[in-house]
Amino acid sequence: MTEAEIIKTVNNFLVEEFEVDESKITPDANLRETLELDSLDYVDLVVVIESNFGFKVKGEDFTTIHTFQDFYNYCYKKVQEKEVA
Protein backbone atom coordinates (compact mmCIF):
# COMPACT_ATOMS: atom_id res chain seq x y z
CA MET A 1 0.00 0.00 0.00
CA THR A 2 1.25 3.46 -0.83
CA GLU A 3 1.19 6.32 1.65
CA ALA A 4 -1.53 8.03 -0.43
CA GLU A 5 -3.69 4.89 -0.30
CA ILE A 6 -3.26 4.69 3.46
CA ILE A 7 -4.22 8.35 3.91
CA LYS A 8 -7.32 7.86 1.75
CA THR A 9 -8.33 4.71 3.65
CA VAL A 10 -7.77 6.36 7.04
CA ASN A 11 -9.74 9.47 6.09
CA ASN A 12 -12.60 7.37 4.71
CA PHE A 13 -13.01 5.28 7.85
CA LEU A 14 -12.65 8.32 10.11
CA VAL A 15 -15.45 10.09 8.24
CA GLU A 16 -17.66 6.98 8.28
CA GLU A 17 -16.96 5.63 11.77
CA PHE A 18 -16.45 8.87 13.69
CA GLU A 19 -18.73 11.12 11.63
CA VAL A 20 -16.13 13.85 11.37
CA ASP A 21 -16.26 16.44 8.61
CA GLU A 22 -13.51 15.52 6.15
CA SER A 23 -12.49 19.18 5.83
CA LYS A 24 -11.36 19.06 9.48
CA ILE A 25 -8.93 16.23 8.75
CA THR A 26 -5.66 17.97 7.95
CA PRO A 27 -2.14 16.62 8.54
CA ASP A 28 -1.36 19.09 11.34
CA ALA A 29 -4.75 18.90 13.11
CA ASN A 30 -4.86 17.26 16.54
CA LEU A 31 -6.31 13.76 16.14
CA ARG A 32 -7.89 13.46 19.58
CA GLU A 33 -9.44 16.94 19.59
CA THR A 34 -10.71 16.79 16.00
CA LEU A 35 -12.34 13.39 16.48
CA GLU A 36 -13.38 14.20 20.07
CA LEU A 37 -12.02 10.82 21.19
CA ASP A 38 -12.69 9.39 24.61
CA SER A 39 -11.30 6.11 25.92
CA LEU A 40 -14.08 4.03 24.33
CA ASP A 41 -13.53 5.74 20.99
CA TYR A 42 -9.89 4.67 21.09
CA VAL A 43 -11.07 1.06 21.37
CA ASP A 44 -13.28 1.59 18.32
CA LEU A 45 -10.38 3.20 16.48
CA VAL A 46 -8.13 0.23 17.23
CA VAL A 47 -10.75 -2.19 15.91
CA VAL A 48 -11.19 -0.17 12.72
CA ILE A 49 -7.43 0.05 12.15
CA GLU A 50 -6.94 -3.67 12.68
CA SER A 51 -9.81 -4.60 10.36
CA ASN A 52 -8.70 -2.21 7.60
CA PHE A 53 -4.95 -2.83 7.70
CA GLY A 54 -4.55 -6.24 9.34
CA PHE A 55 -1.99 -5.38 12.01
CA LYS A 56 -2.29 -5.37 15.80
CA VAL A 57 -2.34 -2.06 17.65
CA LYS A 58 -1.04 -1.59 21.18
CA GLY A 59 -2.44 1.11 23.44
CA GLU A 60 0.99 2.55 24.08
CA ASP A 61 1.38 3.15 20.33
CA PHE A 62 -0.99 6.11 20.71
CA THR A 63 1.30 7.93 23.14
CA THR A 64 3.31 9.28 20.21
CA ILE A 65 0.35 10.02 17.94
CA HIS A 66 -0.86 13.59 18.24
CA THR A 67 -1.69 14.79 14.71
CA PHE A 68 -3.27 13.14 11.72
CA GLN A 69 0.19 13.09 10.09
CA ASP A 70 1.51 11.13 13.08
CA PHE A 71 -1.39 8.72 12.62
CA TYR A 72 -0.76 8.33 8.87
CA ASN A 73 2.95 7.74 9.52
CA TYR A 74 2.15 5.14 12.17
CA CYS A 75 -0.24 3.24 9.89
CA TYR A 76 2.18 3.43 6.95
CA LYS A 77 5.07 2.11 9.05
CA LYS A 78 2.99 -0.77 10.44
CA VAL A 79 1.67 -1.72 6.99
CA GLN A 80 5.22 -1.71 5.60
CA GLU A 81 6.42 -3.91 8.47
CA LYS A 82 3.55 -6.32 7.84
CA GLU A 83 4.27 -6.51 4.10
CA VAL A 84 7.96 -7.26 4.70
CA ALA A 85 7.24 -9.98 7.27
Secondary structure in CASP SS format (residue, H / E / C, confidence):
PFRMAT SS
TARGET T0000
AUTHOR 0000-0000-0000
METHOD secondary structure of the structure
MODEL  1
M C 1.00
T C 1.00
E H 1.00
A H 1.00
E H 1.00
I H 1.00
I H 1.00
K H 1.00
T H 1.00
V H 1.00
N H 1.00
N H 1.00
F H 1.00
L H 1.00
V H 1.00
E H 1.00
E H 1.00
F H 1.00
E C 1.00
V C 1.00
D C 1.00
E H 1.00
S H 1.00
K H 1.00
I C 1.00
T C 1.00
P C 1.00
D C 1.00
A C 1.00
N E 1.00
L H 1.00
R H 1.00
E H 1.00
T H 1.00
L H 1.00
E C 1.00
L C 1.00
D C 1.00
S H 1.00
L H 1.00
D H 1.00
Y H 1.00
V H 1.00
D H 1.00
L H 1.00
V H 1.00
V H 1.00
V H 1.00
I H 1.00
E H 1.00
S H 1.00
N H 1.00
F H 1.00
G C 1.00
F C 1.00
K C 1.00
V C 1.00
K C 1.00
G H 1.00
E H 1.00
D H 1.00
F H 1.00
T H 1.00
T H 1.00
I C 1.00
H C 1.00
T E 1.00
F H 1.00
Q H 1.00
D H 1.00
F H 1.00
Y H 1.00
N H 1.00
Y H 1.00
C H 1.00
Y H 1.00
K H 1.00
K H 1.00
V H 1.00
Q H 1.00
E H 1.00
K H 1.00
E H 1.00
V H 1.00
A C 1.00
END
